[in-house]
Amino acid sequence: MEYGVIPGVAKPASRLVLGTMIVDIRERERSFALLDAALELGCTTLDTAWVYAGGNSERGIGAWMQERGNREQVLIVTKGCHHNADRKRVTPFDLTADLHDSLARLRTDYVDVYLLHRDDPDVAVGPIVEVLNEHLRAGKVRAFGGSNWTHQRIAEANAYAADHGLTPFTASSPNFGLAEQVLDPWGPGCVTVSGPQHEAARAWYAASQMPLLAYSSLARGLFSGRVTPENYAEMAPTLDRAAQTAYCHEVNLRRLARATELARQRGVNVPQIVLAFMLGSGLNVYPIVGAASRDELADNLRAFEVKLTDQERAWLDLRDI
């Protein structure tokens, strides 16, 4: 495992982040086994959210940390302010309520990194930055940032923080990976920095070196290694609706074919190639992987041993066309 630093957080952040959408307090034994394996492998950073499994992902992590007595060994990233069916919820009130509910479910008095799961560009950034700083001063969060916030909105928030002597956003969690996010996987407001049309966003992240916690790094299973160009027609229906909406498009099938070919040449697998593509991007990236077992996570970790040339990265990304 490799580690990095998220400004504001004293603990080292594992460069590979375990996505915990499948952790669930109602499946305690399976969930605890996965979390135990992650920690044993050095994957100390866990990504969760208020909405995952209706709160049961946070409840599972909280129960696990309490039973194992390991709160200081793990770095918790959780998220709030997700919109619901009735309204957008990026407000100081919703932020505060969601944070306190997350703390209760996680059975802790602080979150290492708190992210706003969605943005509402119609809401001024000032009050949001102000209330995040209140929770920072109270010790309820160590650092904060946005998920599905554009780099322009993050820059606006951080300009406000600078002008008012406040702590800025120090982390971001958009989609990033080899696959292009062709359509929003969960409806409007999903932000990606993948693909040729988002080169300016990647340049901003490269210049700022803001930690980028990349969701759907393996295109929600399309680049898991289980799907190949040969079995795609059979396997595509097994991928979830978000994967089929966002990633199962011709432009990504061409990338899958190239990743499969390069993996065979290198004697590695597709997830290792895709993660190596990300890790060699020049961005301060922390891929989030939804590994379901110790073996899957250990396999993903071998991506750190794979080094791609600039020519290989360009070829994988269809930049020779």
Backbone torsions as a table, in degrees:
resi	resn	phi	psi	omega
1	MET	NA	143.9	171.0
2	GLU	-109.8	157.1	-175.0
3	TYR	-131.7	155.3	175.9
4	GLY	-136.5	-170.2	-177.4
5	VAL	-126.8	130.2	170.9
6	ILE	-102.5	116.3	-175.9
7	PRO	-51.7	129.7	-177.9
8	GLY	102.0	-19.0	-177.3
9	VAL	-107.3	122.1	-177.1
10	ALA	-74.3	-26.9	-178.2
11	LYS	-76.1	146.9	171.1
12	PRO	-67.5	143.3	-179.9
13	ALA	-102.6	121.0	178.2
14	SER	-61.4	135.2	-174.5
15	ARG	-67.4	-26.9	171.7
16	LEU	-100.4	128.8	-175.0
17	VAL	-109.9	133.9	176.9
18	LEU	-85.5	118.3	171.6
19	GLY	-78.4	131.9	-169.4
20	THR	-115.0	31.4	176.4
21	MET	-59.8	-27.2	-177.8
22	ILE	-93.1	-3.9	173.4
23	VAL	-74.1	135.4	-174.2
24	ASP	-153.4	126.0	-180.0
25	ILE	-59.3	-24.1	179.7
26	ARG	-76.2	-13.3	174.0
27	GLU	-121.2	64.3	-168.7
28	ARG	-60.4	-50.4	-174.8
29	GLU	-62.2	-48.5	179.6
30	ARG	-62.9	-44.0	-177.5
31	SER	-65.8	-43.9	179.4
32	PHE	-63.6	-37.8	179.9
33	ALA	-63.9	-40.9	178.7
34	LEU	-65.7	-44.0	-179.9
35	LEU	-67.1	-38.9	176.0
36	ASP	-60.4	-45.2	-178.9
37	ALA	-63.2	-41.4	179.8
38	ALA	-59.7	-46.3	-178.1
39	LEU	-65.9	-40.3	179.1
40	GLU	-62.9	-31.2	-179.7
41	LEU	-86.5	0.4	178.9
42	GLY	89.3	5.9	178.2
43	CYS	-84.7	86.0	-172.2
44	THR	-90.4	-11.1	-178.3
45	THR	-97.9	123.8	-178.3
46	LEU	-117.4	131.4	178.8
47	ASP	-106.9	124.0	178.5
48	THR	-140.3	-170.6	-179.9
49	ALA	-165.6	157.1	178.1
50	TRP	-54.2	-35.9	-171.8
51	VAL	-91.8	-9.0	-175.6
52	TYR	-70.2	125.7	-179.5
53	ALA	53.6	34.6	178.3
54	GLY	61.6	31.4	-177.7
55	GLY	94.8	-9.9	-174.8
56	ASN	-77.2	-17.1	171.9
57	SER	-67.6	-49.7	177.3
58	GLU	-61.3	-40.2	179.7
59	ARG	-62.8	-39.1	178.8
60	GLY	-65.5	-44.4	178.7
61	ILE	-64.3	-42.4	179.8
62	GLY	-61.7	-44.4	179.1
63	ALA	-65.0	-39.4	178.4
64	TRP	-63.6	-47.3	-179.6
65	MET	-63.1	-39.2	-179.8
66	GLN	-66.8	-44.2	-178.5
67	GLU	-68.2	-37.6	-178.0
68	ARG	-86.4	-16.1	-178.3
69	GLY	63.4	39.6	-171.3
70	ASN	-120.0	23.5	-174.9
71	ARG	-53.0	-40.2	-175.9
72	GLU	-77.7	-7.0	177.9
73	GLN	-89.8	-13.9	-175.0
74	VAL	-117.8	149.5	178.0
75	LEU	-110.1	112.9	-174.9
76	ILE	-96.2	124.1	170.4
77	VAL	-109.6	119.4	174.3
78	THR	-132.8	168.2	-169.4
79	LYS	-136.5	148.5	176.5
80	GLY	-139.6	-173.6	179.0
81	CYS	67.3	29.2	173.5
82	HIS	-73.1	139.3	176.3
83	HIS	-65.3	156.1	171.7
84	ASN	-117.9	-172.7	-175.0
85	ALA	-68.5	-16.1	-173.9
86	ASP	-102.7	-30.0	-173.9
87	ARG	-164.3	163.5	170.1
88	LYS	-78.9	149.9	-169.1
89	ARG	-129.9	30.8	177.9
90	VAL	-93.2	80.0	-179.3
91	THR	-136.7	157.0	175.6
92	PRO	-56.5	-37.8	180.0
93	PHE	-63.8	-51.0	-177.8
94	ASP	-65.0	-38.7	178.0
95	LEU	-58.3	-48.1	-178.0
96	THR	-65.9	-43.2	179.8
97	ALA	-63.9	-45.4	-178.8
98	ASP	-64.4	-40.4	178.6
99	LEU	-61.6	-46.7	-179.1
100	HIS	-65.0	-36.7	176.4
101	ASP	-66.2	-39.6	178.1
102	SER	-64.0	-41.4	178.1
103	LEU	-60.4	-39.5	179.4
104	ALA	-66.3	-44.2	-179.0
105	ARG	-67.7	-37.2	-179.7
106	LEU	-79.9	-6.5	178.7
107	ARG	55.3	45.6	-179.3
108	THR	-141.5	165.0	178.9
109	ASP	-104.4	4.6	175.6
110	TYR	-155.2	155.1	173.3
111	VAL	-112.2	136.1	-179.3
112	ASP	-66.6	-50.1	178.8
113	VAL	-133.7	121.6	179.9
114	TYR	-110.0	123.9	-178.1
115	LEU	-115.1	143.4	172.1
116	LEU	-83.1	117.3	-169.3
117	HIS	-68.0	-29.1	178.4
118	ARG	-136.2	167.5	175.0
119	ASP	-122.1	161.3	171.4
120	ASP	-134.5	97.9	-175.8
121	PRO	-60.1	-14.8	177.3
122	ASP	-79.1	-10.9	179.9
123	VAL	-95.3	132.3	177.6
124	ALA	-64.3	143.4	-177.6
125	VAL	-74.1	-26.6	-173.1
126	GLY	-53.6	-55.4	-179.3
127	PRO	-61.0	-31.2	178.7
128	ILE	-68.5	-46.2	178.6
129	VAL	-62.5	-39.0	-179.6
130	GLU	-62.5	-47.3	-176.2
131	VAL	-72.2	-32.7	174.6
132	LEU	-62.3	-39.5	177.8
133	ASN	-67.9	-32.8	174.9
134	GLU	-60.8	-44.9	-179.6
135	HIS	-69.8	-31.5	175.3
136	LEU	-64.5	-46.6	179.8
137	ARG	-64.7	-31.5	179.1
138	ALA	-78.5	-5.7	178.2
139	GLY	81.9	11.6	-178.2
140	LYS	-83.6	-20.5	173.4
141	VAL	-135.8	152.6	176.5
142	ARG	-99.4	-29.8	179.7
143	ALA	-156.4	162.5	-179.0
144	PHE	-149.7	165.4	-179.7
145	GLY	-173.1	-159.6	-177.7
146	GLY	-126.3	146.2	167.9
147	SER	-115.3	133.1	-174.8
148	ASN	62.8	32.2	167.9
149	TRP	-104.0	135.6	175.5
150	THR	-69.4	159.0	178.9
151	HIS	-65.6	-28.0	177.6
152	GLN	-66.1	-40.9	179.6
153	ARG	-70.2	-37.1	176.2
154	ILE	-63.7	-42.4	178.2
155	ALA	-62.2	-38.0	177.9
156	GLU	-64.6	-44.0	178.8
157	ALA	-62.8	-40.7	-177.4
158	ASN	-74.8	-27.4	172.9
159	ALA	-67.4	-40.1	176.0
160	TYR	-61.6	-44.7	-179.7
161	ALA	-60.7	-43.8	-179.7
162	ALA	-63.2	-40.3	-178.4
163	ASP	-68.9	-23.4	-174.5
164	HIS	-114.6	13.0	177.3
165	GLY	66.4	34.6	-176.2
166	LEU	-112.6	164.4	176.9
167	THR	-76.9	135.3	-178.1
168	PRO	-89.3	174.8	167.3
169	PHE	-60.8	135.8	178.0
170	THR	-124.3	9.1	177.5
171	ALA	-154.1	154.4	179.4
172	SER	-143.2	148.5	-178.9
173	SER	-136.6	76.9	169.3
174	PRO	-92.1	178.5	168.7
175	ASN	-74.3	139.0	171.3
176	PHE	-155.8	139.2	177.3
177	GLY	175.5	-166.6	176.9
178	LEU	-73.7	-35.2	-178.0
179	ALA	-74.5	144.0	168.6
180	GLU	-79.8	139.4	173.6
181	GLN	-88.7	91.4	-170.5
182	VAL	-68.4	-43.7	176.6
183	LEU	-127.2	155.6	177.9
184	ASP	-63.0	124.0	-175.6
185	PRO	-68.6	-29.8	-176.7
186	TRP	-125.9	34.4	-179.8
187	GLY	92.5	178.7	-173.8
188	PRO	-58.9	147.2	174.2
189	GLY	101.7	3.9	176.7
190	CYS	-86.0	128.0	-173.3
191	VAL	-106.9	133.2	176.5
192	THR	-126.7	153.8	172.1
193	VAL	-120.7	16.0	178.7
194	SER	-87.4	160.7	173.2
195	GLY	85.0	162.5	-174.8
196	PRO	-63.6	-28.1	-177.2
197	GLN	-74.3	-8.9	-177.7
198	HIS	-115.2	28.5	179.9
199	GLU	-61.4	-36.9	-179.3
200	ALA	-65.7	-38.0	178.0
201	ALA	-64.7	-43.2	178.8
202	ARG	-64.5	-36.4	177.8
203	ALA	-63.8	-37.1	178.0
204	TRP	-65.1	-43.7	179.3
205	TYR	-67.8	-35.7	178.3
206	ALA	-65.8	-39.6	-178.7
207	ALA	-73.1	-41.0	-176.1
208	SER	-82.3	-25.2	-174.9
209	GLN	56.2	28.8	173.4
210	MET	-64.2	132.2	176.0
211	PRO	-53.6	128.3	-176.3
212	LEU	-116.5	104.0	178.8
213	LEU	-88.1	100.5	-166.2
214	ALA	-87.1	113.4	178.3
215	TYR	-84.2	158.1	-178.2
216	SER	50.7	44.1	-176.2
217	SER	-62.8	-29.4	178.2
218	LEU	-106.5	26.7	174.9
219	ALA	56.4	40.9	175.7
220	ARG	51.5	41.3	173.8
221	GLY	106.0	-18.7	179.8
222	LEU	-61.7	-35.8	178.8
223	PHE	-106.0	29.7	-178.1
224	SER	-77.2	-14.3	-173.5
225	GLY	97.5	-17.3	177.9
226	ARG	-79.6	-22.6	-177.5
227	VAL	-104.5	129.4	177.8
228	THR	-125.8	165.3	174.8
229	PRO	-57.9	-29.9	-178.0
230	GLU	-75.8	-35.6	-175.5
231	ASN	-107.0	11.0	-173.1
232	TYR	-55.4	-46.1	-177.1
233	ALA	-59.2	-37.0	179.4
234	GLU	-75.8	-38.6	-172.9
235	MET	-86.8	-25.9	-174.5
236	ALA	-54.6	-41.5	-179.7
237	PRO	-65.3	-16.2	179.1
238	THR	-82.6	-13.3	177.6
239	LEU	-78.4	150.6	-176.8
240	ASP	-71.6	169.1	-174.1
241	ARG	-62.8	-35.1	178.6
242	ALA	-62.4	-41.4	178.2
243	ALA	-64.6	-44.1	-178.6
244	GLN	-66.2	-36.9	179.5
245	THR	-70.2	-48.0	-169.0
246	ALA	-87.4	-37.8	-165.0
247	TYR	-119.4	-22.6	-175.6
248	CYS	-81.5	72.8	-179.0
249	HIS	-133.8	159.1	-173.3
250	GLU	-54.7	-39.5	-177.8
251	VAL	-61.5	-33.0	178.6
252	ASN	-85.3	-25.9	174.7
253	LEU	-67.0	-33.0	174.3
254	ARG	-66.2	-40.0	176.6
255	ARG	-65.7	-39.9	177.8
256	LEU	-60.6	-42.5	179.8
257	ALA	-62.0	-41.4	-179.4
258	ARG	-70.9	-40.7	177.9
259	ALA	-63.4	-37.8	178.7
260	THR	-65.2	-43.7	179.5
261	GLU	-64.1	-45.5	-178.9
262	LEU	-66.7	-37.5	178.3
263	ALA	-61.6	-41.8	179.2
264	ARG	-65.3	-39.3	178.3
265	GLN	-64.7	-37.9	-175.6
266	ARG	-86.8	-10.6	-177.3
267	GLY	72.8	29.6	177.3
268	VAL	-125.5	-165.5	179.8
269	ASN	-119.5	173.4	-174.6
270	VAL	-62.8	-47.4	178.7
271	PRO	-57.3	-38.0	179.2
272	GLN	-65.3	-39.4	177.0
273	ILE	-64.6	-45.5	-177.0
274	VAL	-66.6	-43.5	178.1
275	LEU	-65.5	-38.2	176.5
276	ALA	-64.1	-36.7	175.3
277	PHE	-57.8	-43.3	-179.9
278	MET	-69.2	-46.9	-175.8
279	LEU	-65.5	-22.8	178.0
280	GLY	-97.5	16.4	-173.4
281	SER	-79.8	-14.8	-173.3
282	GLY	87.0	-4.3	175.5
283	LEU	-90.4	157.2	178.2
284	ASN	-86.2	72.7	-165.2
285	VAL	-101.1	142.7	175.1
286	TYR	-125.2	92.2	-178.5
287	PRO	-63.7	133.6	173.5
288	ILE	-93.6	123.8	-179.4
289	VAL	-118.8	138.0	-180.0
290	GLY	-94.5	50.3	-179.6
291	ALA	-60.5	137.5	-177.1
292	ALA	-102.0	-3.4	-178.1
293	SER	-154.2	166.7	176.3
294	ARG	-59.2	-43.4	-177.3
295	ASP	-62.5	-43.0	178.9
296	GLU	-62.0	-44.2	-178.5
297	LEU	-67.1	-42.9	177.9
298	ALA	-61.4	-37.7	178.1
299	ASP	-64.7	-43.2	178.1
300	ASN	-61.2	-36.0	-177.3
301	LEU	-63.0	-24.3	180.0
302	ARG	-70.1	-7.4	176.3
303	ALA	-61.8	-27.9	179.8
304	PHE	-63.9	-19.8	-179.5
305	GLU	-86.6	-10.2	-175.9
306	VAL	-97.4	121.1	179.0
307	LYS	-115.8	121.3	-179.5
308	LEU	-97.7	145.9	174.4
309	THR	-79.1	163.9	176.2
310	ASP	-60.3	-36.3	179.6
311	GLN	-66.5	-41.1	177.9
312	GLU	-65.3	-40.5	179.6
313	ARG	-64.5	-42.1	179.0
314	ALA	-65.0	-40.6	179.7
315	TRP	-65.3	-43.9	177.7
316	LEU	-59.2	-37.7	-174.9
317	ASP	-88.3	12.1	175.6
318	LEU	64.5	23.7	-177.0
319	ARG	-85.3	8.1	174.7
320	ASP	-99.4	2.3	-176.1
321	ILE	-90.0	NA	NA
